[in-house]
Amino acid sequence: MSSWTYTDQKKDLEFCFENVDFAPSNKYKLQSPFNATKSYPSKSTWDLWFVTLSNYSFTFTGQDVILVKYNIEAVLMLIEDFGIAPASITLLSDNDNKTALAQAWGVTVITDCKEIPEMKFTHIIKNPPWDKGIYAEFWPLAVEALVDNGYQIDILPTNWMTLPGPRMTSARKHLLENFQILSVKIYDNSKRQVFDANTGGGDVVVMVSRKCKNPDNTMVEYTYFNNPTFTVDLTKYDFIPLYKSGLSVSILNKVLSAKTGDLECDYQSADKVVSTHLTPFYVSGNNLAHSRENLNTNSWTVSQPTTNTDAWFLYYDSPTSAQLHYEWYKTDLFAYIISVLKSQAKTQVKQLAITGKHNFANNDFVSHFGFTKQHLDEVAQWKLNS
């Protein structure tokens, strides 16, 4: 099966998306999943569903009991392109129009998550609302609702992988303890190729996982954009880096394994920070330093007051240490590492702290971390592509 079939029923559903309110409230603006996105006319979110379900269609056995969360288009694709009987599908609906359509197709509809624990499913398919991380709240419910070895498919913003804080750290931990992650695929959405809406963290991740009692998530298939697939250990850190290749795994591991301490960050306004130094030796920058939208290495200062209210500060115990770290932060190598740790601009400083302090003897950072020509070529190609 190489492509989905554009049937009359899908045309009708497209008409509904364009003319009927499918959002649970005016807070959400939904686009038609069939429409091509503005920048890439050959792409649509419908294609993303099709590719993902096609890759794992071997999991459909004919005895399937499938829960679809909110996405009425996924329901129709299951029926028409994958031959799933409507009676085997349940839609968790957040909208009366979706409910009416699903019921007309012979699909069971529920409207309250409280009904889910009373049911058992072989698959859960979801592209939930992304704001405020509410997608993470469904993972514990999925553990209850899935049969052993049942599958879940998530379409998510990439920022859930690296967002700091106890809530998201706990959510990632719960996921890894209860699910075998079969694959993580990152899709480039920098020009809204996948979703016309602006997504948290910029890009899109599709994750396929299987419920099991003793999951081993040390060799998970990982694909970044159109690069070759490689394997990663998702248990190594309490976050999931935005790895770009097998070499990016090596680059990050070399830096993190060499750190000698955690950096201290201060989020106060620039005036307050300058008047309450933890030490007189610090490096300051702004939240957009080395983001994909801004590869500016000149946005760094060393031990200089600033009135930039978006500035953040990393403190050191000597002027030499501050200067060497300042020089390290201005390198393309460090910019590359930040792109691997990046979640959102407003939380980038916390990800910076993860890289820690280093006992640099000089500014030969390549030798200090043991980077090879392959590593440097990887960084150079990334900068060229960015």
Secondary structure, DSSP 4 states (H G I P E B T S, - for coil): --S----HHHHHHHHHHHHS--SSSTT--PPPSSSPPSS-TT--HHHHHHHHHHHTGGG--SS--EEEES-HHHHHHHHHHH---GGGEEEE-SSHHHHHHHHHTT-EEE--GGGGGGS-EEEEEE----GGGGGGGHHHHHHHHEEEEEEEEEEEETHHHH--SHHHHHHHHHHHHHEEEEEEEEE--TTSSS-SSPPTTSSEEEEEEEE-SS---SSEEEEETTSPPEEE-TTSSSS-----SHHHHHHHHHHHHH--BPPPEE-S-HHHHHHT-SSSEEEEEETTTTBTTB--TTS-EES-----TTEEEEEESSHHHHHHHHHHHTSHHHHHHHHHH---GGGHHHHHHHT-B---SSS-HHHHHT--HHHHHHHHHHHHH-
